[in-house]
Amino acid sequence: MTRATPPLHASSYRPDIDGLRALAVLSVVFYHAYPRALPGGFVGVDVFFVISGFLITGLLLERLRQGRYSIIDFYQRRILRIFPVLILVLGACLAYGAFTLLASEYAQLGTLAAGGAAFVANEVLRRESGYFDMAATSKPLLHLWSLGVEEQYYIIFPPLLAFIWRRESRHVLGLLFGLACLSWALSLLDVYNNPTTAFYGLPPRFWELLSGGILAYLHRPGSSWRGLAPYLGRHAALLQSLTALLALILPCCLLNPDSLFPGFWVLLPVLSAWLFIDAGLDNPFNRSVLAHRFPVAIGLISYPLYLWHWPLLVFARQADAGRLPALLAAAMLLLAFVLAWLSYRYIELPLRRSDHRRRWSLLLLLAMSMIFAYGYYVRQQEGLPQRNIDLTNSGVEEAIGDWDYPGISFDGQHLRSNTLPGRSHDEVLFIGDSHMEQYWPRFAEDYARHPGYFTLRFATYDGCAALPGLNRPNSPNYPAGGCARVYEAAQRYASAAHVRRIVIDNYWERYEHWPGYQRATLALAQDIRAWRQRGIKVYILLSNPVGRLFVPQNQVQRLPFLPPPPESVSRLQVEKDLSAEAWIRVIAERSGAHLIDPLTILCNAERCATVDDDGDPLYKDKDHMRPSTAEEKASFIDQTIVP
């Protein structure tokens, strides 16, 4: 029989929880620095959510039980805990960005700084997220989304708990569990239909913090709960620790940015945190490992470490033209640890221990309001383009987001097609994603002046591969039932009598790791053979050059002592980056499709240009040509419309 351990109240100090904080923050930090080594390390944030819910609910329950509940006191404590280092990090990012960021980048930083100061960064990111949104690795304050979720929870939950406690004290656990179930159901619904909301939104994440709150309620003084150990048998301690470790290690190693997350996967890190906390200090692993002084020391600085590490990595990557070598990442992590310790030792601790807490709280509120006002001003002034003449680069600014394709829509059955009328009813059908859409400007201006023989019809949807049966792994029901339905709609139209040619282009490298990709390409080959039997001529386009040096923002010399970015990229490197090309060549050969290779025109034998003769970027991002580039240089696609 396993001896029942006494309950460990949520209000008492638990050094093992600081050790668990260390595991959580290290998984996130190393994922950001070395994403290939720890592809699912982002689940450390979910561990943080459970810890926060446990500690905050424990504190609130103690105050309620003692009749000392005060919402003002609660928020004052949160201000002294959260505001000091956050103000420092926001101010440092805005100051550094003023000298190193382009106007569009600084405007985006101002938006997130204001959102972070108001604790709505998650909502800002949720509303701004999109296929052509600025890359996550270029947003220095991206990580504040989790802080926004936590602080919104802290605004809603304390008065809600106080209301439940006073009105339905006998049913607190049942009501909390019911709320958690509702939030979990909403999370599952959103992850399939609105993945951005599922990731950034508070309602789908509410249950994660509430799970920690439920555990705090079970561990409250006077509770009969003795943890899971009495129910786990003879080897309870080992079983609980091993299960908790596996529940954390598995998602860290098996998940990746394309995984369906949160979804069911998030149950593992939440379970891990729940088991570790429930085990208590009597558990040998908690006592010997988590409560050891080294992880505890990291846990104590976990909050400032989390705040500092991501901006340092982003700014370092920007300075090195979008590259973050292992040594540079290690140097930034070391600097993050140093800044985190200094912030904790000389800013956070003195303010939390001060005898003038109310005065400091008011001053911190004022300082945070100033950060919000300045960030909002930067956004309204479009990044203050006049602030730094050395970074004024109209060519780069114009290239960012440069796009010229009419809007698209899909209702689950019918795909809106953009059409350029020709002299006949015979059509060329262009099927694909945004890589196909980028060629629209090549034809649009010429057809406006002198329509060609064929009518050109673009049946495309950005972010959706034109492949049968292939859906996004991270949002299989988007858009309107899934990408596979987008292809089916285009395929149905391809059976129309007037279609004489079909041109297919995808960003093949983006999809080659999606589950079912190879099966989908083989099915595409069957469709192509069927089209050819009906007399339709089919073309497949390989990808245009891709890579970090094609990104306009990476063609800026951020700091005067750094070398200027190169104006071209080795063709060998470009071909290496086009990893899906060999298989697509096989598909074209098996199906009898005509293969078109953009590199034959966009590159010479040795190099692929990233800028034109005037030094202006040729691409809008790492893999899309600008409209002007397509108009002037994409002559390889002309063969598809020649009668």
PAVEX-604451 format. One line per field, with one value per residue (C-alpha): x, y, z; residue number from 1; residue in three letters. Coordinates in Angstrom, 2 decimals, padded with zeros to 5 digits. Layout:
xx: (X,...)
yy: (Y,...)
zz: (Z,...)
resi: (NUM,...)
resn: (Ala,...)
END
This chain:
xx: (000.00,001.24,001.39,-000.89,001.04,-000.38,-001.77,000.60,-001.34,-001.15,-000.36,002.87,006.18,007.08,010.71,009.87,007.42,010.28,012.16,009.18,009.25,012.86,011.85,009.13,011.22,014.23,012.07,010.70,014.08,015.90,013.06,013.36,017.16,017.40,013.98,015.26,016.77,013.61,010.76,007.95,009.56,006.83,004.66,006.60,004.14,001.30,003.20,003.47,-000.28,-000.96,001.59,000.10,-003.43,-002.35,-000.46,-002.94,-005.96,-004.20,-003.53,-007.13,-008.58,-006.48,-007.69,-011.30,-011.04,-009.55,-012.05,-009.22,-010.06,-009.29,-009.25,-007.19,-004.55,-004.51,-003.94,-001.34,000.63,000.32,001.57,004.63,005.32,004.66,005.21,008.84,010.75,008.11,008.45,012.22,012.05,009.44,011.44,014.68,013.06,011.54,014.85,016.95,014.35,014.44,017.97,017.78,014.26,012.63,009.50,007.14,008.98,009.00,005.29,004.67,006.87,004.92,001.66,002.86,004.47,001.14,-000.63,001.87,001.49,-002.30,-001.97,-003.78,-000.79,-002.50,-005.51,-003.27,-001.50,-004.74,-006.20,-003.03,-002.14,-002.39,-000.58,001.36,001.78,005.28,007.25,007.08,010.86,010.92,008.54,010.58,007.50,005.70,006.17,003.99,000.90,001.14,001.43,-001.72,-003.60,-002.44,-003.26,-006.70,-007.30,-006.23,-008.73,-011.66,-011.00,-010.58,-014.01,-015.54,-014.02,-015.12,-018.67,-018.73,-017.19,-019.76,-022.85,-022.14,-019.33,-020.48,-020.20,-016.95,-015.14,-018.03,-018.44,-014.71,-014.64,-017.66,-015.99,-012.84,-014.83,-016.56,-013.22,-011.70,-014.62,-014.20,-010.48,-011.18,-013.78,-011.46,-008.36,-010.11,-011.99,-010.14,-006.61,-005.34,-008.04,-007.38,-003.74,-003.96,-007.41,-008.18,-011.43,-009.77,-006.80,-008.85,-009.08,-005.30,-004.99,-008.21,-006.77,-004.11,-006.88,-008.75,-005.58,-005.17,-008.71,-007.96,-004.84,-006.54,-006.32,-008.88,-009.22,-009.41,-007.43,-004.11,-002.93,-002.96,-000.36,-002.85,-004.54,-001.39,-000.27,003.07,005.29,003.20,006.08,008.00,004.90,003.74,007.18,007.79,004.37,004.90,008.33,007.08,004.09,006.52,009.28,007.02,005.43,008.79,010.29,007.36,005.53,006.50,005.03,002.80,001.23,-002.44,-001.96,-003.33,-005.81,-005.39,-001.62,-001.92,-003.28,000.24,002.06,-000.99,-001.01,002.73,002.47,-000.58,001.19,004.40,002.55,000.21,003.15,004.43,007.79,007.48,007.96,011.65,011.96,010.45,012.58,015.88,015.64,013.05,013.80,017.55,019.07,020.16,016.71,015.19,017.60,016.55,012.91,013.24,014.44,012.13,009.86,012.59,014.38,011.25,010.85,014.47,015.41,013.08,013.82,017.55,017.22,015.07,017.36,020.42,018.74,017.83,021.37,022.73,020.36,017.85,020.42,020.92,024.04,024.34,027.14,025.24,022.14,024.22,025.66,022.18,020.96,023.92,023.13,019.48,020.45,022.65,019.94,017.33,019.41,020.16,016.48,015.40,018.06,018.03,014.55,011.98,013.02,013.57,010.17,008.32,009.97,009.50,007.61,006.02,004.12,001.15,003.40,005.43,002.27,001.01,004.39,004.53,001.01,002.08,005.21,003.24,000.73,003.59,004.88,001.38,001.04,004.41,003.78,000.40,001.98,004.63,001.89,-000.19,002.88,003.61,006.88,008.31,010.05,011.94,013.71,016.83,018.05,020.57,017.78,015.58,015.27,012.25,012.96,012.88,009.80,007.95,008.93,007.54,004.02,004.14,001.35,-001.00,-003.56,-007.33,-009.04,-010.19,-013.03,-014.27,-017.59,-016.77,-017.99,-017.31,-013.90,-013.96,-011.88,-010.13,-010.38,-008.61,-010.91,-009.26,-010.41,-011.83,-013.76,-010.88,-009.30,-006.01,-006.76,-004.13,-004.38,-002.25,-001.48,000.05,003.05,000.69,-001.00,002.30,002.23,-001.06,000.69,002.67,-000.54,-002.90,-001.34,-000.82,-004.38,-005.71,-004.07,-004.18,-006.12,-004.53,-006.21,-006.95,-009.12,-007.02,-008.68,-006.89,-008.47,-006.12,-006.10,-003.07,-001.65,-003.54,-001.67,-003.36,-003.18,-006.00,-006.88,-004.23,-005.35,-003.37,-002.10,-002.51,-005.99,-007.53,-010.95,-009.62,-010.82,-014.49,-013.93,-010.28,-007.76,-008.72,-012.11,-010.41,-008.63,-011.86,-013.60,-010.80,-010.81,-014.55,-014.06,-011.20,-013.77,-015.45,-015.44,-013.56,-010.44,-007.64,-004.61,-003.96,-001.00,-000.16,002.15,002.61,005.25,006.19,008.77,006.10,003.96,006.46,006.40,002.63,001.09,-000.16,001.95,003.47,000.13,-001.44,001.22,000.74,-003.01,-002.24,-000.25,-003.34,-005.50,-002.94,-002.97,-006.78,-006.68,-004.14,-006.32,-009.01,-006.58,-005.70,-002.10,-000.75,002.20,003.86,005.96,008.82,009.43,011.15,014.27,013.61,015.65,016.29,018.39,015.43,013.53,013.61,014.17,017.30,018.79,019.28,022.55,021.23,024.42,027.28,030.01,028.34,029.04,026.30,024.07,024.97,023.13,022.84,022.75,024.66,022.55,023.81,022.40,019.07,018.83,019.64,016.79,014.38,014.27,011.01,012.15,013.46,010.15,008.09,010.28,009.40,005.68,005.94,007.73,005.22,002.21,003.54,003.18,005.43,007.88,008.87,011.88,011.93,015.61,016.53,015.50,015.72,019.30,022.46,024.78,026.23,024.08,020.47,019.97,018.15,018.06,017.77,020.30,019.09,019.55,015.81,014.53,013.21,011.08,008.40,009.43,011.51,009.60,007.31,008.32,007.18,004.66,007.30,009.67,007.02,006.14,009.73,011.42,008.87,009.04,009.27,005.50,004.58,004.67,001.53,-000.65,000.88,-001.65)
yy: (000.00,003.49,005.90,008.89,012.15,015.22,017.87,020.62,023.84,025.96,029.00,027.56,028.02,025.12,025.18,022.30,024.58,026.99,023.98,023.18,026.79,026.16,023.16,025.21,028.28,026.26,024.29,027.54,029.29,026.41,025.91,029.54,029.35,025.87,024.95,021.88,020.42,020.89,021.33,021.20,023.19,025.81,023.61,025.07,027.96,025.56,024.37,028.00,028.40,025.52,026.81,030.31,029.00,026.90,029.65,032.46,030.36,029.16,032.74,033.78,030.79,031.56,035.17,034.07,031.48,034.03,036.72,038.98,038.95,042.29,042.76,045.93,044.08,041.30,043.65,045.61,042.41,041.61,045.08,044.77,041.29,041.85,045.52,046.37,044.03,044.25,048.05,047.67,045.16,047.16,050.36,048.66,047.16,050.50,052.29,049.75,049.47,053.24,052.88,049.52,048.96,050.09,052.21,049.29,047.14,049.89,050.48,046.79,046.91,049.93,048.04,045.06,047.29,049.06,045.69,044.30,047.31,046.86,043.05,042.42,041.35,038.00,039.77,041.99,038.92,037.02,039.81,040.48,036.87,035.90,034.13,037.25,038.62,039.59,036.46,035.46,035.45,039.18,040.22,041.06,041.10,038.07,036.17,038.63,036.79,034.38,037.23,038.71,035.43,035.23,038.83,038.65,035.55,037.47,040.20,037.82,034.96,036.61,038.29,035.17,032.94,035.33,035.27,031.46,031.14,033.37,032.17,028.48,027.52,023.88,023.58,025.44,022.39,021.36,024.86,025.22,021.82,022.74,025.98,024.05,021.57,024.38,026.04,022.71,022.07,025.56,024.90,021.73,023.51,026.42,024.38,022.79,025.83,028.89,027.81,031.34,031.96,028.55,029.48,033.14,033.50,033.48,031.43,028.38,028.68,029.42,025.76,025.40,027.98,026.72,023.19,024.63,026.39,023.12,021.54,024.47,023.92,020.25,021.22,023.90,023.67,021.26,019.33,015.54,015.26,013.52,013.60,010.82,008.77,006.75,005.61,004.63,001.66,000.53,002.47,005.63,008.13,006.58,006.18,009.76,011.25,009.07,009.87,013.59,013.49,011.57,013.90,016.80,015.16,013.61,016.85,018.66,016.08,015.12,018.38,020.96,024.27,022.39,020.20,020.60,022.60,023.17,020.39,017.11,017.54,020.24,017.66,016.28,019.39,020.28,016.75,016.94,020.15,018.84,015.64,017.37,019.88,017.28,015.04,017.56,017.80,014.28,012.92,011.93,013.47,016.76,016.85,015.80,017.27,020.03,021.44,021.39,024.85,025.05,024.61,026.68,029.53,029.38,029.21,032.37,034.31,032.50,035.51,038.03,035.31,034.69,038.42,039.04,036.01,036.41,040.08,039.33,036.38,038.37,041.40,039.16,037.34,040.64,041.96,038.86,039.12,036.58,034.04,032.85,030.67,028.35,030.38,033.66,032.04,030.76,034.23,035.76,033.16,033.88,037.59,036.82,034.93,037.82,040.41,038.19,037.85,041.58,042.40,040.02,041.02,044.80,045.60,042.94,041.97,045.50,046.66,043.61,044.04,047.77,049.39,051.80,049.33,051.57,054.41,052.10,050.59,054.00,054.92,051.63,052.19,055.62,054.23,051.46,054.03,056.01,052.89,052.27,055.88,055.88,052.51,053.73,056.96,055.00,052.94,056.00,057.70,054.62,053.84,057.38,057.03,060.30,059.20,057.64,058.73,055.87,053.29,055.07,052.63,053.31,050.30,047.90,049.51,049.30,045.66,044.56,043.32,044.23,042.16,042.52,039.73,040.30,039.01,035.42,033.55,029.99,028.82,025.13,024.35,027.26,028.89,032.46,032.58,035.69,035.88,037.71,037.47,036.46,036.50,032.97,030.87,028.39,028.68,028.21,027.19,028.17,026.07,026.52,028.61,032.08,030.95,030.74,034.02,035.87,035.46,037.34,040.71,039.12,038.72,041.36,044.48,042.89,041.56,044.99,046.38,043.45,040.33,037.07,034.12,032.15,033.29,032.99,031.74,031.65,029.16,029.54,029.89,031.08,028.60,025.70,023.21,022.33,018.66,016.12,015.15,017.31,019.50,021.73,019.67,022.62,023.61,020.77,022.42,025.72,027.21,026.23,022.53,022.23,022.80,019.50,021.00,023.95,021.55,019.64,022.86,023.66,020.05,020.21,023.30,021.60,019.21,022.12,021.89,025.15,024.25,023.53,023.89,023.53,025.09,023.90,025.63,025.28,026.19,022.51,022.86,024.14,021.05,018.21,017.46,017.59,014.18,012.61,014.79,011.96,010.21,013.50,014.12,010.61,011.27,014.52,012.52,010.37,013.46,014.88,011.66,011.80,015.42,014.61,011.75,014.38,016.44,019.00,020.12,020.29,022.27,022.00,024.87,024.25,026.77,030.09,030.87,030.93,031.73,034.23,036.58,037.20,038.79,042.60,043.24,041.07,043.31,046.12,046.80,047.11,048.17,050.19,047.74,044.80,043.94,044.79,041.88,040.19,041.16,037.57,034.01,030.97,028.95,025.78,027.02,027.90,024.45,022.91,024.87,023.64,020.21,019.08,019.67,016.16,014.50,016.97,016.18,012.52,013.40,015.41,012.57,009.95,012.02,013.44,017.06,019.75,020.94,024.61,025.60,029.32,029.10,028.94,032.61,034.00,032.76,032.46,029.47,030.50,033.09,034.13,037.87,039.22,042.86,044.64,046.97,049.84,047.80,047.34,043.92,041.54,039.61,040.59,037.91,034.76,032.95,035.35,037.60,041.19,042.12,044.13,041.16,038.84,041.36,041.85,038.50,035.65,035.02,031.26,031.15,032.77,029.41,028.37,030.93,030.90,029.37)
zz: (000.00,-000.84,002.07,001.48,001.52,003.21,000.85,-000.16,-000.14,-003.25,-001.11,000.37,-001.41,-003.67,-004.91,-007.24,-009.06,-009.73,-011.09,-013.30,-014.48,-015.50,-017.62,-019.26,-020.05,-021.24,-023.67,-025.14,-025.21,-026.90,-029.36,-030.42,-030.69,-032.24,-033.67,-035.50,-032.35,-030.26,-032.79,-030.22,-027.43,-027.69,-025.44,-022.51,-022.70,-021.91,-018.83,-017.77,-018.13,-015.74,-013.21,-013.33,-012.89,-009.90,-008.10,-008.73,-007.79,-004.66,-003.63,-004.32,-002.47,000.57,000.61,000.15,002.89,005.29,004.31,003.07,-000.63,-002.28,-006.04,-005.65,-003.63,-006.22,-009.14,-007.21,-006.74,-010.44,-011.38,-009.16,-010.56,-014.25,-015.09,-014.14,-016.46,-019.17,-019.26,-019.48,-022.36,-024.29,-023.87,-024.93,-028.05,-029.08,-028.53,-030.45,-033.19,-033.74,-035.11,-036.90,-038.26,-041.45,-041.15,-041.81,-039.29,-036.67,-037.20,-036.60,-033.50,-032.24,-032.71,-030.71,-028.07,-027.56,-027.57,-025.08,-022.79,-022.86,-022.58,-025.85,-027.95,-028.56,-030.07,-032.22,-033.57,-034.06,-036.19,-038.15,-038.89,-042.52,-045.31,-046.30,-042.80,-041.69,-040.80,-037.15,-036.90,-037.65,-034.84,-031.71,-029.48,-030.88,-027.61,-025.69,-026.94,-024.00,-021.52,-023.04,-022.50,-018.88,-018.00,-019.59,-017.51,-014.41,-015.22,-015.70,-013.29,-009.82,-009.73,-011.30,-008.63,-005.88,-007.22,-007.41,-003.95,-002.29,-004.16,-004.82,-002.45,-002.38,-006.13,-006.84,-008.18,-010.41,-011.85,-012.50,-014.18,-016.30,-017.45,-018.32,-020.40,-022.30,-023.04,-024.14,-026.49,-027.95,-028.42,-030.40,-032.52,-033.29,-034.02,-037.00,-038.24,-036.96,-035.95,-035.38,-032.77,-031.23,-030.75,-029.69,-028.20,-024.47,-024.59,-026.22,-023.83,-020.71,-019.72,-019.53,-016.78,-015.21,-014.99,-012.69,-010.78,-010.32,-008.94,-006.54,-005.32,-004.71,-002.74,-000.66,003.17,004.54,001.30,001.46,-001.78,-001.27,-004.84,-007.40,-005.54,-003.44,-006.65,-008.56,-006.50,-005.18,-007.55,-007.50,-007.28,-010.15,-012.31,-011.78,-012.49,-015.53,-016.98,-016.39,-018.06,-021.08,-021.44,-021.73,-023.78,-026.43,-027.73,-027.49,-029.85,-032.07,-032.70,-035.33,-036.56,-039.05,-036.34,-035.45,-032.27,-029.65,-030.53,-028.68,-028.50,-025.84,-023.41,-022.97,-021.64,-019.51,-018.09,-017.49,-015.48,-013.61,-012.59,-011.55,-009.38,-007.91,-006.96,-004.42,-002.70,-001.28,-004.78,-005.16,-008.63,-007.52,-004.39,-005.97,-009.46,-009.72,-006.26,-006.85,-006.52,-010.18,-011.81,-009.00,-009.82,-013.48,-012.48,-010.41,-013.48,-015.91,-016.44,-017.37,-019.33,-021.37,-022.03,-023.05,-025.12,-028.11,-028.98,-028.76,-031.15,-033.58,-033.66,-034.08,-036.98,-038.63,-038.27,-040.02,-043.01,-041.74,-040.56,-036.99,-036.75,-033.76,-032.15,-032.53,-031.04,-028.11,-027.55,-027.50,-025.03,-022.77,-022.96,-022.22,-019.06,-017.93,-018.57,-016.91,-013.75,-013.62,-014.18,-011.45,-008.95,-009.36,-010.66,-009.91,-006.36,-004.97,-006.20,-004.91,-001.49,-001.34,001.53,-000.96,-003.11,-003.82,-004.95,-007.18,-008.60,-009.66,-011.17,-013.06,-014.38,-015.60,-017.25,-018.96,-020.19,-021.72,-023.48,-024.84,-026.02,-027.76,-029.44,-030.65,-031.91,-033.83,-035.43,-036.34,-037.82,-039.95,-038.26,-038.21,-041.60,-041.11,-037.90,-039.47,-042.89,-043.09,-043.08,-045.60,-048.49,-050.63,-052.83,-049.90,-048.36,-051.67,-052.11,-048.74,-049.36,-053.07,-054.61,-057.54,-057.62,-057.28,-054.15,-053.90,-052.18,-051.72,-050.28,-050.04,-053.56,-055.89,-056.30,-057.54,-060.70,-061.96,-065.72,-068.56,-071.61,-074.88,-078.48,-078.24,-075.73,-075.50,-072.09,-070.32,-066.72,-064.15,-060.97,-057.86,-054.83,-054.51,-056.57,-059.52,-058.61,-058.83,-062.66,-063.04,-063.68,-066.53,-068.51,-067.10,-068.63,-072.05,-072.15,-071.22,-074.37,-076.78,-075.65,-076.74,-078.38,-075.20,-072.32,-069.16,-065.98,-062.60,-060.15,-057.21,-053.42,-051.49,-049.01,-050.61,-052.76,-056.04,-055.14,-054.75,-051.19,-049.50,-046.60,-044.28,-041.34,-038.96,-040.19,-042.21,-042.50,-043.78,-046.07,-046.11,-045.67,-046.62,-049.40,-051.00,-051.84,-053.47,-055.80,-056.43,-057.47,-059.92,-061.15,-061.86,-063.94,-065.80,-067.26,-069.06,-072.82,-073.37,-071.33,-073.75,-071.46,-067.75,-065.93,-062.40,-059.97,-056.22,-053.71,-053.72,-050.95,-048.56,-048.94,-049.31,-045.57,-045.24,-044.48,-047.70,-050.03,-052.05,-052.41,-053.52,-056.18,-057.56,-057.73,-059.56,-062.10,-062.72,-063.24,-065.67,-067.70,-067.82,-069.00,-071.68,-072.96,-073.52,-075.60,-072.88,-072.79,-069.23,-067.88,-064.46,-063.13,-060.75,-057.98,-058.56,-056.46,-052.72,-049.63,-046.87,-049.02,-051.32,-048.42,-048.91,-045.18,-045.34,-048.00,-045.49,-043.67,-040.11,-038.36,-039.86,-038.83,-040.62,-044.28,-046.81,-047.87,-051.18,-054.36,-055.58,-054.30,-055.48,-057.89,-056.23,-052.92,-054.54,-056.14,-052.77,-051.17,-053.86,-052.26,-053.86,-057.43,-058.13,-057.22,-059.26,-062.26,-061.75,-061.60,-064.81,-066.56,-065.39,-066.37,-069.63,-068.49,-069.93,-067.28,-066.93,-064.83,-063.84,-062.91,-066.60,-066.91,-063.37,-062.81,-064.83,-064.68,-061.31,-059.53,-058.92,-058.51,-055.44,-056.61,-059.95,-061.56,-059.35,-056.19,-055.60,-054.46,-057.10,-054.59,-052.07,-049.57,-049.50,-052.24,-054.18,-057.05,-057.09,-059.80,-061.66,-061.60,-062.99,-065.71,-066.82,-066.24,-066.17,-069.92,-069.27,-068.66,-071.98,-073.78,-071.90,-073.71,-077.18,-079.64)
resi: (1,2,3,4,5,6,7,8,9,10,11,12,13,14,15,16,17,18,19,20,21,22,23,24,25,26,27,28,29,30,31,32,33,34,35,36,37,38,39,40,41,42,43,44,45,46,47,48,49,50,51,52,53,54,55,56,57,58,59,60,61,62,63,64,65,66,67,68,69,70,71,72,73,74,75,76,77,78,79,80,81,82,83,84,85,86,87,88,89,90,91,92,93,94,95,96,97,98,99,100,101,102,103,104,105,106,107,108,109,110,111,112,113,114,115,116,117,118,119,120,121,122,123,124,125,126,127,128,129,130,131,132,133,134,135,136,137,138,139,140,141,142,143,144,145,146,147,148,149,150,151,152,153,154,155,156,157,158,159,160,161,162,163,164,165,166,167,168,169,170,171,172,173,174,175,176,177,178,179,180,181,182,183,184,185,186,187,188,189,190,191,192,193,194,195,196,197,198,199,200,201,202,203,204,205,206,207,208,209,210,211,212,213,214,215,216,217,218,219,220,221,222,223,224,225,226,227,228,229,230,231,232,233,234,235,236,237,238,239,240,241,242,243,244,245,246,247,248,249,250,251,252,253,254,255,256,257,258,259,260,261,262,263,264,265,266,267,268,269,270,271,272,273,274,275,276,277,278,279,280,281,282,283,284,285,286,287,288,289,290,291,292,293,294,295,296,297,298,299,300,301,302,303,304,305,306,307,308,309,310,311,312,313,314,315,316,317,318,319,320,321,322,323,324,325,326,327,328,329,330,331,332,333,334,335,336,337,338,339,340,341,342,343,344,345,346,347,348,349,350,351,352,353,354,355,356,357,358,359,360,361,362,363,364,365,366,367,368,369,370,371,372,373,374,375,376,377,378,379,380,381,382,383,384,385,386,387,388,389,390,391,392,393,394,395,396,397,398,399,400,401,402,403,404,405,406,407,408,409,410,411,412,413,414,415,416,417,418,419,420,421,422,423,424,425,426,427,428,429,430,431,432,433,434,435,436,437,438,439,440,441,442,443,444,445,446,447,448,449,450,451,452,453,454,455,456,457,458,459,460,461,462,463,464,465,466,467,468,469,470,471,472,473,474,475,476,477,478,479,480,481,482,483,484,485,486,487,488,489,490,491,492,493,494,495,496,497,498,499,500,501,502,503,504,505,506,507,508,509,510,511,512,513,514,515,516,517,518,519,520,521,522,523,524,525,526,527,528,529,530,531,532,533,534,535,536,537,538,539,540,541,542,543,544,545,546,547,548,549,550,551,552,553,554,555,556,557,558,559,560,561,562,563,564,565,566,567,568,569,570,571,572,573,574,575,576,577,578,579,580,581,582,583,584,585,586,587,588,589,590,591,592,593,594,595,596,597,598,599,600,601,602,603,604,605,606,607,608,609,610,611,612,613,614,615,616,617,618,619,620,621,622,623,624,625,626,627,628,629,630,631,632,633,634,635,636,637,638,639,640,641,642,643)
resn: (Met,Thr,Arg,Ala,Thr,Pro,Pro,Leu,His,Ala,Ser,Ser,Tyr,Arg,Pro,Asp,Ile,Asp,Gly,Leu,Arg,Ala,Leu,Ala,Val,Leu,Ser,Val,Val,Phe,Tyr,His,Ala,Tyr,Pro,Arg,Ala,Leu,Pro,Gly,Gly,Phe,Val,Gly,Val,Asp,Val,Phe,Phe,Val,Ile,Ser,Gly,Phe,Leu,Ile,Thr,Gly,Leu,Leu,Leu,Glu,Arg,Leu,Arg,Gln,Gly,Arg,Tyr,Ser,Ile,Ile,Asp,Phe,Tyr,Gln,Arg,Arg,Ile,Leu,Arg,Ile,Phe,Pro,Val,Leu,Ile,Leu,Val,Leu,Gly,Ala,Cys,Leu,Ala,Tyr,Gly,Ala,Phe,Thr,Leu,Leu,Ala,Ser,Glu,Tyr,Ala,Gln,Leu,Gly,Thr,Leu,Ala,Ala,Gly,Gly,Ala,Ala,Phe,Val,Ala,Asn,Glu,Val,Leu,Arg,Arg,Glu,Ser,Gly,Tyr,Phe,Asp,Met,Ala,Ala,Thr,Ser,Lys,Pro,Leu,Leu,His,Leu,Trp,Ser,Leu,Gly,Val,Glu,Glu,Gln,Tyr,Tyr,Ile,Ile,Phe,Pro,Pro,Leu,Leu,Ala,Phe,Ile,Trp,Arg,Arg,Glu,Ser,Arg,His,Val,Leu,Gly,Leu,Leu,Phe,Gly,Leu,Ala,Cys,Leu,Ser,Trp,Ala,Leu,Ser,Leu,Leu,Asp,Val,Tyr,Asn,Asn,Pro,Thr,Thr,Ala,Phe,Tyr,Gly,Leu,Pro,Pro,Arg,Phe,Trp,Glu,Leu,Leu,Ser,Gly,Gly,Ile,Leu,Ala,Tyr,Leu,His,Arg,Pro,Gly,Ser,Ser,Trp,Arg,Gly,Leu,Ala,Pro,Tyr,Leu,Gly,Arg,His,Ala,Ala,Leu,Leu,Gln,Ser,Leu,Thr,Ala,Leu,Leu,Ala,Leu,Ile,Leu,Pro,Cys,Cys,Leu,Leu,Asn,Pro,Asp,Ser,Leu,Phe,Pro,Gly,Phe,Trp,Val,Leu,Leu,Pro,Val,Leu,Ser,Ala,Trp,Leu,Phe,Ile,Asp,Ala,Gly,Leu,Asp,Asn,Pro,Phe,Asn,Arg,Ser,Val,Leu,Ala,His,Arg,Phe,Pro,Val,Ala,Ile,Gly,Leu,Ile,Ser,Tyr,Pro,Leu,Tyr,Leu,Trp,His,Trp,Pro,Leu,Leu,Val,Phe,Ala,Arg,Gln,Ala,Asp,Ala,Gly,Arg,Leu,Pro,Ala,Leu,Leu,Ala,Ala,Ala,Met,Leu,Leu,Leu,Ala,Phe,Val,Leu,Ala,Trp,Leu,Ser,Tyr,Arg,Tyr,Ile,Glu,Leu,Pro,Leu,Arg,Arg,Ser,Asp,His,Arg,Arg,Arg,Trp,Ser,Leu,Leu,Leu,Leu,Leu,Ala,Met,Ser,Met,Ile,Phe,Ala,Tyr,Gly,Tyr,Tyr,Val,Arg,Gln,Gln,Glu,Gly,Leu,Pro,Gln,Arg,Asn,Ile,Asp,Leu,Thr,Asn,Ser,Gly,Val,Glu,Glu,Ala,Ile,Gly,Asp,Trp,Asp,Tyr,Pro,Gly,Ile,Ser,Phe,Asp,Gly,Gln,His,Leu,Arg,Ser,Asn,Thr,Leu,Pro,Gly,Arg,Ser,His,Asp,Glu,Val,Leu,Phe,Ile,Gly,Asp,Ser,His,Met,Glu,Gln,Tyr,Trp,Pro,Arg,Phe,Ala,Glu,Asp,Tyr,Ala,Arg,His,Pro,Gly,Tyr,Phe,Thr,Leu,Arg,Phe,Ala,Thr,Tyr,Asp,Gly,Cys,Ala,Ala,Leu,Pro,Gly,Leu,Asn,Arg,Pro,Asn,Ser,Pro,Asn,Tyr,Pro,Ala,Gly,Gly,Cys,Ala,Arg,Val,Tyr,Glu,Ala,Ala,Gln,Arg,Tyr,Ala,Ser,Ala,Ala,His,Val,Arg,Arg,Ile,Val,Ile,Asp,Asn,Tyr,Trp,Glu,Arg,Tyr,Glu,His,Trp,Pro,Gly,Tyr,Gln,Arg,Ala,Thr,Leu,Ala,Leu,Ala,Gln,Asp,Ile,Arg,Ala,Trp,Arg,Gln,Arg,Gly,Ile,Lys,Val,Tyr,Ile,Leu,Leu,Ser,Asn,Pro,Val,Gly,Arg,Leu,Phe,Val,Pro,Gln,Asn,Gln,Val,Gln,Arg,Leu,Pro,Phe,Leu,Pro,Pro,Pro,Pro,Glu,Ser,Val,Ser,Arg,Leu,Gln,Val,Glu,Lys,Asp,Leu,Ser,Ala,Glu,Ala,Trp,Ile,Arg,Val,Ile,Ala,Glu,Arg,Ser,Gly,Ala,His,Leu,Ile,Asp,Pro,Leu,Thr,Ile,Leu,Cys,Asn,Ala,Glu,Arg,Cys,Ala,Thr,Val,Asp,Asp,Asp,Gly,Asp,Pro,Leu,Tyr,Lys,Asp,Lys,Asp,His,Met,Arg,Pro,Ser,Thr,Ala,Glu,Glu,Lys,Ala,Ser,Phe,Ile,Asp,Gln,Thr,Ile,Val,Pro)
END
